[in-house]
Amino acid sequence: MRRAVILLAIAIVLALDWAALDDITTGTEPGFVGEYATLVASVPAVGMLWLWLRPARAGVPRPGQAR
């Protein structure tokens, strides 16, 4: 269940990135600050979600877990 939620969150972030890139490339927005902010904010968000998704190695805790 947890894996499905994380994969869904990644899919939502990537869909928002796709929409932002579409706005940037087609030029339909009067200002691109929001689109670029979406792209910049999504990089650490997807990175953290990816770290939570990967299996834990021996001795290396996942983000949010105590050692």
C-alpha distance (Angstrom), angle and dihedral (degrees) to the residues before:
residue distance angle dihedral
M1 . . .
R2 3.80 . .
R3 3.79 91.1 .
A4 3.80 91.3 51.7
V5 3.82 91.7 51.0
I6 3.80 91.8 50.3
L7 3.81 92.1 47.5
L8 3.81 89.6 49.1
A9 3.81 90.5 50.8
I10 3.82 90.4 50.7
A11 3.82 90.3 49.1
I12 3.81 91.3 51.1
V13 3.80 92.5 49.5
L14 3.81 91.0 48.3
A15 3.83 90.5 49.2
L16 3.81 89.8 52.8
D17 3.81 89.1 48.6
W18 3.79 90.1 51.2
A19 3.81 90.7 51.8
A20 3.81 91.6 47.9
L21 3.79 91.7 49.4
D22 3.79 90.1 48.6
D23 3.81 90.8 53.6
I24 3.80 90.8 48.1
T25 3.81 95.7 48.2
T26 3.81 97.6 42.3
G27 3.79 93.9 43.7
T28 3.81 96.0 -136.5
E29 3.80 94.8 137.0
P30 3.81 122.4 81.3
G31 3.82 90.3 -143.5
F32 3.77 129.6 24.6
V33 3.80 99.8 -159.5
G34 3.81 93.3 102.0
E35 3.79 93.2 47.9
Y36 3.78 93.9 48.7
A37 3.81 90.1 45.5
T38 3.80 89.1 53.3
L39 3.80 91.1 52.4
V40 3.81 93.8 46.4
A41 3.82 93.3 46.8
S42 3.79 92.8 47.9
V43 3.80 94.9 60.3
P44 3.83 96.2 68.6
A45 3.81 91.0 35.9
V46 3.81 93.4 56.4
G47 3.80 89.7 41.6
M48 3.79 92.5 55.8
L49 3.80 92.2 44.4
W50 3.80 89.4 50.3
L51 3.82 90.8 51.3
W52 3.80 90.3 52.0
L53 3.79 90.5 48.5
R54 3.79 98.9 51.8
P55 3.77 119.3 86.8
A56 3.79 116.3 -98.1
R57 3.79 116.3 -106.8
A58 3.77 120.2 -138.3
G59 3.79 109.4 -79.5
V60 3.81 95.3 4.1
P61 3.82 112.7 101.4
R62 3.79 122.8 -148.8
P63 3.80 118.4 -112.1
G64 3.79 108.6 -75.1
Q65 3.80 95.6 22.5
A66 3.78 124.1 112.2
R67 3.78 118.9 -124.3
